[in-house]
Amino acid sequence: MQRLLIIPLLMVVLSSCQKQTATIQNLNEFPGLKQSLRDSLSMADYNTLDFSRVASAEHDNGKTVFLRIAFKETKMADAFVLVDVTRTGRINKGRIVNLATEQSQPSFSGTMIVQSLTRQVIRDKTILNGYASSFAMTREAAKVVPDPYVELPEVIVSASYGSGGGDVSFTSWINLVSVFAVNGDSGFYSPLDPFSGGGGSSSGGSSGSGISNATSPHEPILIEEDEIIEVDFESQYDDPAIELEKFIKCFQNIPDAGATCSVTLYTDVPVDDDPTKMFDWKSGSPGHTFLSFTKSNGGKTSTQYLGFYPKKGWKISLTNAAMPGKFVANDQHEFDASYTITATPQNFNSGLVEMMHRKSMQYSVENNNCTDWALAVFKTVLPPNLWFTIPQFHIPGAVSPGSNTPQGLYVKLAELAKAGQAGVQKLVVGWSGYSTGPCK
């Protein structure tokens, strides 16, 4: 699973978050911040900034620091200045963001306007049910939802998710990096309004216009740490399908007599080491489950990393019905937990036969997804006394009350690792190796 800085914002399903304690930072924490803002903004915009409501988010061990600064008499969920700053407070990049919600509902509907610090419009989007077209369009034209192949999510909607599924309650999150329209390799999210007090006003009092008095350069800065979530995005659904027979042929070229065989089951959750945060399967970020097969004999070794996907990844956003599937080589794929067993050549071959048996089966997000496929194959290899079941989660938008998911598998493997089950490991993050590839 790759980490992506998606330019548009993604619709996701996340768990509810706990409030972090706000801490007052010294003005010297970002000594040049106010001067940089005075130089970059109009004086009218600068004087409406509320330095008692500043949310900070650090990424990549503090190499990137984002500050979100509220406007006086305005909720941060509605408008804020976002700046990428150095530790001295020098601004690398900055944007003014305005969000307007038309109504309160699980999926965000309204508008998003992103401007430069000099108020030049960079992006002006109408958002319907959390989505906006990737094409420029008028507000009226945007009322027609475009084809999902040319549409990308624009607003993040998060949800609380209990271990047993159940009801979903929604709140809004935002991808900070996407506001700058920068490509990269991670998703980096924070709540739209981290302040429980909402709008609030500055300490300078209010003028008759409803805007507080001019901002003093000597006012303290109250900085609250944003509750950021870094999210992995499954990108290999876009990889070309492999010819499964040619990958299995590599094992057939190695004699069974005297062979050493192993099979590993891997799970990768979107938010590392936290299975309670589950992405909407429609977004292409549901996590992933995959397998590896390794066979060695007489100095010859073959390893294949294999995963099951829908043939058309974005089609999943249209329907929960079964659709054609494909197999992909999951080389260098991230994982958070794994279960490795040593298998007899007979059991090893049973797994290969099961894969071929399932080759023609269609992909179903509810009952034949990547986790269903991997568990079915792994079960044919695992001795009966070691077999296990995993907790099921309700997939957003699915009819079934519970399905097998990478999150459920992670919960079970973490439980087995804690119990000391041989071959099971729980990591914050690990990476698979490289496949041998097709053989003749």
Secondary structure, DSSP 8 states (H G I E B T S, - for coil): -B----SS--------------EEE-GGGSTTHHHHHHHHS-HHHHHTEEEEEEEEEEETTTTEEEEEEEETTS-TTTEEEEEEE-TT--EEEEEEEEEEESS--SS--EEEEEE-TT--EEEEEEEBTTEEESS---TTGGGS---GGGEEE-SEEEE--BTTB----EEEEEETGGGGT---S-EEEEES---TT-S---TT-B-TTS-B----TT--EEEEE---EEE-B--GGGS----HHHHHHHHHTS-STT-EEEEEEEEE-SSTT-TT----GGGT-S-EEEEEEEEEETTEEEEEEEEEEESSGGGGGT-SS-B-EEEEE-TT-EEEEEEEEEE-HHHHHHHHHHHHHTTT--BBTTTBSHHHHHHHHHHHHS-GGG------B--TT-SSS-B--HHHHHHHHHHHHHTT-TTEEEEEEEE---------
